[in-house]
């Protein structure tokens, strides 16, 4: 088990990759503004009630909670039919670009956008982007804010959830038993990884057996709410100890911070075979499965 650190610096190899005709996975405000007429994207504002106080013109309110599980397992995957119904109500179309917008107040906000992006990609949406820095970056760049409540026109969809970017509990257990050679990457702060803290819905503190710690905030410069788009991919692979063609399983407490690591590794760095464990430690800890860094009886007194 190791706590891994990697230094981001300006001027490194930019590894952003374009996954679609119009959008690239990570967009700045100017790029989004320039794409509005050509790409005609659906802008999903995932901030919830804050939408009413002002949003990017034309944006649709799609609160983050629509993409999350129950309180006792927030990272739990929603059923296909539930996602389909919610996407239809939002007016989503598989062949129309989608841009996900969070608040952008802190780096943890990015995890919400990344989790929504991952959910959409896993259900067949290909032309996707995240607005880097969220609504606050848009406003700070001098672009207009609107308070008009946009009512989407419902659509009809037929989605199928792809397991390509998902690690199930069963698959994770296989990795912990060393039946599968995958890199388990804990995205949480060291205090969670080391078992000093735990999520309120987790039954035990600690981490997955054999996991290494790579704090999601390592992908942000100087406390910025915008993720770095400059990643030296080879240096990162060395830091992670990633072997050729080795699969990465990103996890945290509820698949939120882990979504940031998944996005940075898969969509920005372009590393293949990166998966997200949606339920993460909340789901895993509530099962009778072995863990590491779990305090003993004396430490819990």
Buried (B, 14 or more C-beta within 10 A) or exposed (E): BEEBEBEBEEEBEEBBEEBBEBBBBBBBBEBBBEBBEEBEBBBBBBBBEBBEEBBBBBBBBBBBEBBBBEEEBBBBBBEEEEBBBBBBEBBBBBEBBBBBBBBBBBBBBBBBBBBBBBBBBBBBBBBBBBBBBBBBBBBEEEBEEEEEEBEBEEBEBEBEBEEEBBBBBEBBBBBBEEEBEBBBBBBBBEEBBBBBBBBEBBBBBBBBBBBBBBBBBBBBBEEBBBBBBBBBBEBBBEBBEBEEEBBBBBBBBBBBBBBBBBBBBBBBBBBEBBBBBBBBBBBBBBEEBEBBBBBEEEEEE
